[in-house]
Amino acid sequence: MSMNFLINAAIPSPLYFSQQLNTTNRKPIRAPLRCSTNNGEVNDLSTIPSQIELGAQDNTGVSKEEFRSSSIEREMKNNDIWRLFKEAQRNILYLNKQRLDAVEELNKTNREKQLLLEKIEQLEVEKQAGLGKGNLSIFWELLLRIDSMVLTGMINSGEASNLRKLVFDYKVSVADLFADILPEGDADLLAELRRFGSGSKKNGFHIIHICTEMDPLVSIGSLASYVTGLSGALQRKGHLVEVILPKYACMNLDGVQGLREIKVECYSYFNGQLHANKIWIGVVSGIGVTFIQPLHYSSFFNRESVYGYSDDFERFTYFSRASLDYIVKSRKQPDVLHIHNWETAIVGPLFWDIFVKQGLEGTRILLSCHNLNSLCLEHPDKLALCGLDPARLHRPDRLQDNTKTHLVNILKGGVVYSNKVVIVSSMHSKSRIIRSLSHGLESTLAIHQDKLLVAPCGFDSSTWDPSNDKFLTENYCAEDMKGKTVCKVTLQQQLGLSKDASTIVVGCIFSDVSEVFLENLKAVVRGANVRGIQVCNSV
C-alpha cells in the first residue's frame, strides 16, 4: 500500500467539506417533537408542523446572507488546510526518497570499502609472501650475498644488519630492482644496495628462532606448528624472522624452496676443539631457514628419529653452540633470540657467559616451554663440552637442580638466563603452573615469576581456513556458520555418535599426555557423558 494512498485516505477532500457546508438548496428538515409533562407522560407533537430551515433567521438574529458568508470563509479555510496537507505529503515523500537514496549510497560505500580492505589484505599477504618462488629466491639470494660480504670483510656487522632489514622491508621492490645485478660481483651489488638504502628507515624487529622442529620439515609435537605459525604472523606484522634448525637425515626437504649450501667455512666449538659445519639456506612457508650440518659429528643428526637417544644432551648442545657461532660469524645482530624447550635452553647460559660481548649487546633471549615435564638432568662436567664453566653454573641460583642437587637442570638454566619465559598452555594460569605443574621448578619459577608469561597455543588461520577447506562436507566462516552444523553432524556420524546438531561436541587432540592427565581426562569424559555432552579424543 503506497504512502499516497494512506495519506489521501486520512485527509477529507474539499468536496466533502463543500457538500457539508452547501446550504443553498437544502430542503427543510421535519423533526418530530416530543415533550414531557410533569407526571412523566410524553406528548407527541409531530402533528404540529415545524420547519427548521438552515440559514433562516434564528433567535440570535443571524441572516441567511451572513451565514452563507461564514460558510464561504470556512470552506476557504478548509481548502487552505487541505493544501497544507498536500504539501506536507509531498515533503514526506521527498524526504523518504532522500532517506532511501542515502541508505543505498551508504550500503554501496560499505561494500566498496569491504572490497578495498579485502584487496589490501590480499596485496599485503602477497607482499609478505614475496610474490612467488622467483622473488623469494632473489630475496634470499640477496641475504646470502650480504652474509658473504660480511665473511669476506667488505662490510661491518652494523651495515650488514641495516642491509638485511632493508632487503626485508622492501623485498618486493628489491626483487624487481636487483634481479639483473645479482650476477655481478659483490662490490657492484653492495654499491647498488647502498644507493637504494639511502634515506631508508629501520623497521621492525629481527628475530631468530633456534629450535629443533618446524612444520612441515620435521614435526614431532606442538613446537613445529608453533614455530611456523608464529614466524609467519610476525613477518606479516613487518618483522624479519629467521629459523635455525639441525639438518636431520629424516627431515622432509620437499617444502624447502631454493635449498643451497653456503660455500663458507663455519666452525663451532665442542669438546675442546673447533669443528667444521656445512651451512644450508632455503625458504619454508615464506620464512628464511638456515640448516646446520655437522661434519665431524655427522652422526648427531644422521638418524631415523629426532629425539630419544642417550646422547641427546650432546647432540642439541652442539647444535645450540654452533647456531651462536654461526650468528656471530655472519655478523647478524638480532633483536631477539627465541629458544624452545630444554633442547636449546642452553643458549641462555652460552649467550650471557660467552657471546653477548661479540657484537650481540642489543640482543635479548626469549624462552618458550611447551612441556615443563621434559627437563634434561645431566652431570655438571658435561657443560664444559660447549665451553661453559661447570663450577660457575652448578649453583642453586643457576643450573643446579632443585631436587637432585648433584646434577644440573638444563631447562632451569634457560629460565634463569632468559629475559622472558613463555609457557605455552591453553588451560592453566601462571599460579596453577607454578604451584602444581612445574615438575620440580616451583622455587625457580616463583623467583622469576615477573618474567614468566602464559600464552595459549594459538591458531594460524593461514594454515587452515574452514571457508576454503575442500575436505569439509560444507564450508563455513565467521559470517556464515550454517556449514559448521552440517560438519558437526557428519563428524558425529563418522564417530558413531548420535546425530544431533544441538548436542555439545568436545574434541581433544594431544601429542603426548601423562598417566595422571589421562586419568583426569577420563573423569571429564564420564562427567560429560552424564550431562549429555559428546567427547572425542585422540592421543
Stockholm file with secondary structure:
# STOCKHOLM 1.0

chainA/1-539         MSMNFLINAAIPSPLYFSQQLNTTNRKPIRAPLRCSTNNGEVNDLSTIPSQIELGAQDNTGVSKEEFRSSSIEREMKNNDIWRLFKEAQRNILYLNKQRLDAVEELNKTNREKQLLLEKIEQLEVEKQAGLGKGNLSIFWELLLRIDSMVLTGMINSGEASNLRKLVFDYKVSVADLFADILPEGDADLLAELRRFGSGSKKNGFHIIHICTEMDPLVSIGSLASYVTGLSGALQRKGHLVEVILPKYACMNLDGVQGLREIKVECYSYFNGQLHANKIWIGVVSGIGVTFIQPLHYSSFFNRESVYGYSDDFERFTYFSRASLDYIVKSRKQPDVLHIHNWETAIVGPLFWDIFVKQGLEGTRILLSCHNLNSLCLEHPDKLALCGLDPARLHRPDRLQDNTKTHLVNILKGGVVYSNKVVIVSSMHSKSRIIRSLSHGLESTLAIHQDKLLVAPCGFDSSTWDPSNDKFLTENYCAEDMKGKTVCKVTLQQQLGLSKDASTIVVGCIFSDVSEVFLENLKAVVRGANVRGIQVCNSV
#=GR chainA/1-539 SS CCHHHHHHHHSCCHHHHHHHHCCTTCCCEECCCEEECTTSCEEECTTSCCEECTTSCCTTCCCHHHHHHHHHHHHHHHHHHHHHHHHHHHHHHHHHHHHHHHHHHHHHHHHHHHHHHHHHHHHHHHHHTTSSHHHHHHHHHHHHHHHHHHHTTSSCHHHHHHHHHHHHHTHHHHHHHSTTTTTSCHHHHHHHHHHHHTTCCCCSCEEEEECSCBTTTBCSSHHHHHHHHHHHHHHHTTCEEEEEEECCTTCCGGGCEEEEEEEEEEEEEETTEEEEEEEEEEEETTEEEEEEEESTTGGGTCSSCSSCCTTHHHHHHHHHHHHHHHHHHTTCCCSEEEEEHHHHHTHHHHIIIIITTTTCTTCEEEEEESCTTCCCEECGGGGGGGTCCHHHHCSTTTTBCSSSTTSEEHHHHHHHHCSEEEEECSSCCHHHHHHHSSTTCHHHHHHTGGGEEEECCCCCTTTCCTTTCTTSSSCCCSSCCHHHHHHHHHHHHHTTCCCCTTSCEEEEECSCCCHHHHHHHHHHHHHHHHTTCEEEEEC
#=GC SS_cons         CCHHHHHHHHSCCHHHHHHHHCCTTCCCEECCCEEECTTSCEEECTTSCCEECTTSCCTTCCCHHHHHHHHHHHHHHHHHHHHHHHHHHHHHHHHHHHHHHHHHHHHHHHHHHHHHHHHHHHHHHHHHTTSSHHHHHHHHHHHHHHHHHHHTTSSCHHHHHHHHHHHHHTHHHHHHHSTTTTTSCHHHHHHHHHHHHTTCCCCSCEEEEECSCBTTTBCSSHHHHHHHHHHHHHHHTTCEEEEEEECCTTCCGGGCEEEEEEEEEEEEEETTEEEEEEEEEEEETTEEEEEEEESTTGGGTCSSCSSCCTTHHHHHHHHHHHHHHHHHHTTCCCSEEEEEHHHHHTHHHHIIIIITTTTCTTCEEEEEESCTTCCCEECGGGGGGGTCCHHHHCSTTTTBCSSSTTSEEHHHHHHHHCSEEEEECSSCCHHHHHHHSSTTCHHHHHHTGGGEEEECCCCCTTTCCTTTCTTSSSCCCSSCCHHHHHHHHHHHHHTTCCCCTTSCEEEEECSCCCHHHHHHHHHHHHHHHHTTCEEEEEC
//
